[in-house]
Amino acid sequence: MSLAKKIRKFKKAFRTRKAEESAPSEKVLSKNSRFFVREAYKAVRTNLIFSLTEVGGKVILVTSSGASEGKSTSCLNLAITFADMGAKVCVVDCDLRKPNIARLCEEKGTPGLSNVLVNLNQLSQVIRKSKFNENLDLIFSGEIPPNPAELLASTKIEEIFNELAQSYDYVFVDTPPVNIATDASLLAAISSGVLMVVRQGQTAKDELDEAITQLEFVKAKIIGVLLNDIKPNAKKKSRYARGNYYNTYYYGYSRNLEEGK
């Protein structure tokens, strides 16, 4: 690729990234969201309900193999979809490295989970009512700590999620990507199931396989793979191709999932 093409590609990616950051709330489900996007999330909701049959509150871990694959957006939108059906739902941002939930909600992310983990706040003090749905509560990440893995490996985190599972029907947990940090693997043991988010044209099959292998090693219950950013009838692109909108969502789980399909 020539230098001029590389520069154009970089500028396009930069503009796309800035556009995504400038209007985060446009990614969040609302009555103005496209019909097929709302219906796709409802389809995933149905699959998740039938995948989690135990009695009591369910803790659903939402993660990905790498960065910028849409896990935070998917986590929040799925929570909204569950709240829409009348379930009592809470979203917890457990990404103590590069949190996104507060940004998507256009709110300040402190105090939050990290403040509870170091005993600066009580859990009840960091739970916020969502502006998206009266049945949805939010717990942001809080102050970014120097030792996120150690905090998430503490017994305190298990106590927090046990308490949340008693108060909510569903708890959705946003975590860092599996191949970047160990946090998702640490939290998998206290979850009801793990949902992997992949992005068409970005997630490589070998990276997805590596992430699933890591989760299976810690005996995580993988309940599905959500493939987003599908462009209908689009020609196959390289793994680095990126879109600036969310079109179609596919839910399923297979170790033979092919990239971009």
C-alpha positions as CSV (number, residue, x, y, z in Angstrom):
1,M,0.0,0.0,0.0
2,S,1.4,3.4,-1.0
3,L,2.1,6.1,1.6
4,A,-0.7,8.3,0.3
5,K,-3.3,5.4,0.7
6,K,-2.0,4.7,4.2
7,I,-2.5,8.4,5.1
8,R,-6.0,8.5,3.6
9,K,-6.9,5.3,5.5
10,F,-5.6,6.7,8.7
11,K,-7.5,10.0,8.3
12,K,-10.7,8.1,7.6
13,A,-10.3,5.9,10.7
14,F,-9.5,8.9,12.8
15,R,-12.7,10.8,11.6
16,T,-14.8,7.7,12.2
17,R,-13.3,7.3,15.7
18,K,-13.9,11.0,16.5
19,A,-17.5,10.8,15.2
20,E,-18.1,7.8,17.5
21,E,-16.7,9.6,20.5
22,S,-18.5,12.9,19.8
23,A,-22.0,11.3,19.9
24,P,-21.9,8.2,22.2
25,S,-25.6,8.4,23.1
26,E,-26.6,7.8,19.5
27,K,-25.3,4.2,19.9
28,V,-27.7,3.6,22.9
29,L,-31.0,2.0,22.2
30,S,-34.0,4.3,22.3
31,K,-37.4,4.7,20.7
32,N,-35.6,6.5,17.8
33,S,-33.3,3.5,17.1
34,R,-33.8,1.7,13.8
35,F,-36.4,-1.0,14.0
36,F,-34.2,-3.9,12.9
37,V,-31.6,-3.0,15.5
38,R,-34.1,-3.1,18.3
39,E,-35.6,-6.4,17.0
40,A,-32.1,-7.9,16.7
41,Y,-31.4,-7.1,20.4
42,K,-34.8,-8.6,21.3
43,A,-33.8,-11.8,19.5
44,V,-30.5,-12.0,21.5
45,R,-32.6,-11.3,24.6
46,T,-34.8,-14.3,23.9
47,N,-31.7,-16.6,23.3
48,L,-30.1,-15.4,26.5
49,I,-33.3,-16.0,28.6
50,F,-33.4,-19.6,27.3
51,S,-29.7,-20.1,27.9
52,L,-29.9,-19.1,31.6
53,T,-32.5,-21.3,33.3
54,E,-31.3,-21.2,36.9
55,V,-33.6,-19.6,39.5
56,G,-32.7,-16.1,40.9
57,G,-30.7,-13.2,39.6
58,K,-28.4,-13.9,36.7
59,V,-24.9,-12.3,36.2
60,I,-24.0,-12.0,32.5
61,L,-20.5,-11.2,31.6
62,V,-20.1,-9.3,28.3
63,T,-16.6,-9.3,26.8
64,S,-14.6,-9.6,23.6
65,S,-11.3,-10.9,22.4
66,G,-9.9,-7.4,21.5
67,A,-10.6,-3.7,21.7
68,S,-13.2,-1.7,19.7
69,E,-15.5,-4.7,19.0
70,G,-18.6,-3.1,20.5
71,K,-18.8,-5.0,23.9
72,S,-19.7,-1.9,26.0
73,T,-22.4,-0.8,23.6
74,S,-23.8,-4.3,23.4
75,C,-23.7,-4.7,27.1
76,L,-25.7,-1.5,27.7
77,N,-28.2,-2.1,24.9
78,L,-28.9,-5.6,26.0
79,A,-29.5,-4.4,29.5
80,I,-32.0,-1.8,28.2
81,T,-33.7,-4.5,26.2
82,F,-34.2,-6.7,29.3
83,A,-35.4,-3.6,31.3
84,D,-37.9,-2.9,28.5
85,M,-39.7,-6.2,29.3
86,G,-40.1,-5.3,32.9
87,A,-37.1,-7.1,34.4
88,K,-35.1,-5.3,37.1
89,V,-31.6,-4.9,35.6
90,C,-28.3,-3.4,36.7
91,V,-25.2,-2.7,34.5
92,V,-21.8,-2.8,36.2
93,D,-18.8,-1.4,34.5
94,C,-16.0,-3.7,35.6
95,D,-13.5,-2.3,33.0
96,L,-11.3,-0.5,35.6
97,R,-8.7,0.2,32.9
98,K,-10.6,1.9,30.0
99,P,-14.2,2.3,31.1
100,N,-16.9,3.1,28.6
101,I,-20.4,2.8,30.2
102,A,-20.3,6.3,31.8
103,R,-19.2,7.8,28.4
104,L,-22.1,6.1,26.6
105,C,-24.5,7.4,29.2
106,E,-22.8,10.8,29.0
107,E,-22.4,10.9,32.8
108,K,-19.5,11.2,35.3
109,G,-18.1,7.8,36.1
110,T,-17.2,8.5,39.7
111,P,-17.8,7.4,42.4
112,G,-18.2,3.8,41.3
113,L,-17.2,0.2,41.6
114,S,-13.5,0.8,42.4
115,N,-14.5,3.1,45.3
116,V,-16.6,0.3,46.8
117,L,-13.8,-2.2,46.3
118,V,-11.4,-0.1,48.4
119,N,-14.1,0.7,51.0
120,L,-14.4,4.4,50.2
121,N,-18.1,4.1,49.4
122,Q,-21.0,1.7,50.2
123,L,-22.5,-0.2,47.3
124,S,-25.8,1.7,47.7
125,Q,-24.0,5.0,47.3
126,V,-22.7,4.2,43.8
127,I,-25.9,2.8,42.2
128,R,-27.5,5.3,39.9
129,K,-30.9,5.4,38.2
130,S,-30.7,5.2,34.4
131,K,-32.2,7.8,32.2
132,F,-33.0,5.1,29.6
133,N,-35.4,3.0,31.6
134,E,-36.8,3.1,35.1
135,N,-36.1,-0.6,35.6
136,L,-32.4,-0.1,34.8
137,D,-29.7,0.9,37.3
138,L,-26.0,1.6,36.6
139,I,-22.8,1.2,38.5
140,F,-19.9,3.0,36.8
141,S,-16.3,2.0,37.1
142,G,-15.2,4.8,39.5
143,E,-11.7,6.0,39.9
144,I,-9.2,4.1,37.7
145,P,-7.0,2.2,40.2
146,P,-3.3,1.2,39.8
147,N,-4.1,-2.5,40.5
148,P,-7.4,-3.4,38.7
149,A,-6.7,-7.1,38.5
150,E,-6.0,-7.4,42.2
151,L,-9.2,-5.6,43.1
152,L,-11.3,-7.8,40.8
153,A,-9.6,-10.9,42.3
154,S,-10.6,-10.0,45.8
155,T,-13.4,-11.6,47.9
156,K,-15.1,-8.2,48.0
157,I,-16.1,-8.4,44.3
158,E,-17.9,-11.7,45.0
159,E,-19.8,-10.2,47.9
160,I,-20.9,-7.3,45.6
161,F,-22.2,-9.6,42.9
162,N,-23.9,-11.9,45.4
163,E,-25.7,-8.8,46.8
164,L,-26.6,-7.5,43.3
165,A,-27.9,-11.0,42.2
166,Q,-30.3,-10.9,45.2
167,S,-31.6,-7.4,44.2
168,Y,-31.9,-7.7,40.4
169,D,-33.2,-10.2,37.9
170,Y,-30.2,-9.6,35.6
171,V,-26.8,-8.0,36.1
172,F,-24.8,-7.2,33.0
173,V,-21.1,-6.8,33.5
174,D,-18.8,-5.0,31.1
175,T,-15.2,-6.2,31.2
176,P,-11.9,-5.6,29.4
177,P,-11.1,-7.7,26.4
178,V,-10.0,-11.3,27.2
179,N,-6.8,-11.2,25.2
180,I,-5.7,-7.8,26.6
181,A,-6.3,-8.3,30.4
182,T,-7.1,-11.2,32.7
183,D,-10.1,-9.4,34.3
184,A,-12.8,-11.2,32.4
185,S,-11.3,-14.6,33.3
186,L,-11.1,-13.6,37.0
187,L,-14.8,-12.6,36.9
188,A,-16.0,-15.6,34.9
189,A,-16.2,-17.8,38.0
190,I,-18.8,-15.6,39.6
191,S,-21.0,-15.2,36.5
192,S,-24.0,-17.1,35.2
193,G,-22.5,-17.0,31.7
194,V,-20.3,-15.2,29.3
195,L,-21.4,-13.5,26.1
196,M,-18.6,-12.9,23.6
197,V,-18.9,-9.9,21.3
198,V,-17.2,-9.9,17.9
199,R,-17.2,-7.3,15.1
200,Q,-17.3,-8.1,11.4
201,G,-14.2,-7.1,9.6
202,Q,-12.3,-6.6,12.8
203,T,-12.2,-9.7,15.0
204,A,-9.8,-12.4,13.7
205,K,-10.9,-16.0,14.1
206,D,-7.7,-17.0,15.8
207,E,-8.0,-14.2,18.3
208,L,-11.6,-15.3,19.1
209,D,-10.4,-18.9,19.5
210,E,-7.7,-17.8,21.8
211,A,-10.2,-15.8,24.0
212,I,-12.6,-18.7,24.1
213,T,-9.8,-21.1,25.1
214,Q,-8.8,-18.8,28.0
215,L,-12.4,-18.7,29.2
216,E,-12.8,-22.4,28.9
217,F,-9.6,-22.9,30.9
218,V,-11.2,-21.2,33.9
219,K,-14.4,-23.2,33.3
220,A,-16.5,-20.2,32.2
221,K,-19.9,-20.9,30.8
222,I,-19.9,-19.4,27.3
223,I,-23.5,-18.8,26.4
224,G,-23.1,-17.2,23.0
225,V,-21.3,-15.1,20.5
226,L,-22.8,-11.8,19.3
227,L,-21.6,-10.7,15.9
228,N,-22.2,-7.0,15.2
229,D,-21.5,-4.4,12.6
230,I,-22.7,-6.7,9.8
231,K,-23.1,-5.0,6.4
232,P,-25.7,-6.9,4.4
233,N,-24.6,-8.0,1.0
234,A,-21.2,-6.4,1.6
235,K,-18.1,-7.9,-0.1
236,K,-15.7,-9.7,2.2
237,K,-13.2,-7.2,3.7
238,S,-9.9,-7.6,5.5
239,R,-9.9,-8.0,9.3
240,Y,-8.9,-4.4,9.7
241,A,-12.0,-3.0,7.8
242,R,-14.2,-1.0,10.2
243,G,-17.7,0.4,9.9
244,N,-19.1,3.4,11.6
245,Y,-22.6,2.1,12.3
246,Y,-24.3,-0.9,13.8
247,N,-26.5,-2.7,11.3
248,T,-27.3,-6.3,12.1
249,Y,-26.7,-8.6,15.0
250,Y,-26.1,-12.3,14.9
251,Y,-26.3,-14.5,18.0
252,G,-24.7,-18.0,18.2
253,Y,-21.9,-20.0,19.5
254,S,-19.6,-22.2,17.5
255,R,-15.9,-22.9,17.6
256,N,-16.0,-23.0,13.8
257,L,-17.4,-19.4,13.5
258,E,-15.8,-18.0,10.4
259,E,-14.5,-14.5,10.4
260,G,-17.0,-12.0,8.9
261,K,-19.8,-14.5,8.6
